[in-house]
Amino acid sequence: MHRAGGRGESRHGRKGPRALLAFAAVFLPAEASDPPPPLFHESEAAFLRQVDEGAFDPHLELHLVQYSADPRWTLDWAASRYARSGFFAEYGSTSSSHLFVNAQVALNLFPAGNLQFRYDRRLYQDRRFDLRDERFDFLWYPRASWALVASGWPLPQKEQGTFGAGVRMGPPGGASGLTLLLMEDRPFWNEKTDGSVTFTKAPRRVLLDGHAGSGAWRFHGTVDFGLPYQADDRGVPIRSVRGYQRFGDVGGEYQPGSWAAGARATWAGLLRDQTQDGAPAYKLDRSYGRILTYGRARFGNLMGYGLLGWAWQRDTFASPAIQNGSYRMGTKLFGMEAGWWPRDGLELRFGYLGNGIRMERRASPRDGAELPWPDRDESGYADKVHGRAIWSFSPRMSIELLLSQTVGGARFGGGSLKARFVL
């Protein structure tokens, strides 16, 4: 069991995490934002680009599943987030101009038995959602089993600073625990900004992180639940916007021995409703969900993997040209892999992943306007084959490289890099 405040922790706290953090900062931009930018859409073309991003891509869900790290990495990272220091990263090409990113950094220091300082940084982008969070946490443990948390991110522009507070259930340096925070992302905006925008309803988020294990069972979860915000711009034109952004990822696994089975659920939501000079201008209400079930079994130096899943997306939108519109996506995912260890620390996997997908978009024009897109329906089957190499330098330090090829269409299916380094 990792022990906070021990000699090993102090040694890493002086040198290792700082070097690790400096390296990871190259890959993770220093931005924290809620609401997500831009606060106001300046043109219909920019709004429609957001609506159209990721639509009618039969390979997008295949990319996101392939580019997700092994469930064991995810569970180990959830157990380490508040106990150790390191970074976790998933990168993969989803189009000729876009990269899927899920990158996280955690730095934990224990200057005393009942005190903990943390740095936490997260970035998630999948072409449809853009979530960023960066903060310092200060934890004080009045009892060994729980702590009070103060959190925030000070910036040179005071109007963009963040502040929050909450509680953590679990011992200092323990792998299992539950953290609940209420963050306000623009607490000083109205008092410090020189611009014409004011928040009439402050952007607040409820953050939840958890990990638990008992015998052969392990569970993890993280939720970033944005509460509705509202902002007014008294410039020219007079504008108002309300909305929120939400993301959640939870999972569990049962591993009694040489085999394991588990499930993982991911969901996200986005609302942006903008008016201009008192009239409706732009509105996007987006929801997304994905459920994956998986299993694996080991036979000597061979391993078999299987996957079944479902994903869906629901959009409703409106703009000056579109009175009302909708986009619907539904897909069933299926995959299998064979793994082989040619030597200790190196695993080679070869697999197949496919999905049956249906996508449709409908829109009706406003009076006298021309629709930017015609109604569209697509359905079919898309699949990819891939090979991946995983190097494990220690139980919590690994790198994975993946290359894939589409089967239908016979074109390069994208590559990815994943890394997990925990001290």
C-alpha positions, 0 to 999 in steps of 0.5 A: 500500500502506498503510504503518504509522507513516507521516504519514497514519497518525499524522494519522488516529491522532490524530483520525479513529479516535477520532471514528469510534469514539465515533460507532460506539459508539452502535450497538454495546453494550459487552459481551463474553460467552462463554458467552452469557447467561444462564449458567443458564435459570431457567424452562422458558418462557425456555428454550422461547423460545430454542428457538422463536426463528427457527423456522418463519419462511420469510422469515428466510433471505431477510432474512439474505441481503438484509441482508448487505453486498456481497461487495466490502465484506466483502473490503475490511473483512477487508483493513482490520481489522488495518491501518486504522481504521473500522466495518462494520455490517449492520442489518435488520428480521427481525420486528416486534420483532427486528433483525438486527445484524452490527456491527464496529469496529476501531481500529489505532494504530502508535506504532512500526515494530514495535509496534501497538495495536488495539481490536476490537469485534464483535456478531452477532445473528440471533435464533438466535445472539448473539455478542459480543466486545470486546478490546484487542490489543497486537502486537509484531513481532520480525520484519517478517513476524510478531508476538506478540499479547497480548489482553484486556478489563479490566472494573471487575468483575474476575471478567468480565475476559478475557485471551488470546495468540496470533500474527499472520503478516503485516507491520504495516499489511499487508492480507494476514495471518493472526491466531490467538488463544486467549482465556480469557473468565473467567480470574479468575472463581473467585478474584474472584466473590462468588457461588455459581457456579464454572467447573470448565472455563474458557470458552476460544475460538480466534479466527482472522482472515485475508485474502489476495489474489493477482492476481484472487483474494481470500480472507477468513475469521473463526472464533470457535470456542468450546471446551466450558465447564462451570460449577457453581452450589452455591446452591439449587437445585444446578445444573450447565451445560456448553456452547459457542458457535461461529461461522465465515464464510469466502469467496473471489472471483475478479475478472479484469476486468469480471466476478466470481464467488465463494462464501461459507460461514457456519456456527454451533453452540450447545450448552447442557446444564443439570442441576438437583439431579442430573437433566437439566433443559434441553438445546439442541444447535443447528447452522446452515450456509449456502453462497452462490455468486454472480456479477456482470458490468458492462456500461458503467453497468449491472450484473447480479448472480446468486445461488444458495445453500443453508441448513440448521438442525438442533436437538435439545432437551429440557426438563422437559416434553419428553423429546426433540425436534428441529427441521429446516430446509432451504432453497434460495435463488435471486436476481437483481439489476439495477444502474444508476449514474445518476451517479458514486458512486450505484448503484441496484439492483432485485432478486428473491430467493426460497427453497423451504423445508421446516421440521419439528418433532417432540417426545415428552412426558415421563411425565404432561407436556403438550407446549408445541407440537404436531408441525408440518410446513411447506413452500413457497416464499417470495419478496421483491422489493427496491430498494436505493440505495448511496452511495459517498463514497470507495473505502472509505466507503459507505452502503446503504439497502434496502426490500423487499416480500414477493410472496406475502402482499403485505406489507412485507418489511423494511428494512436499513441497511449502512455501511462507513467505513474511514480 
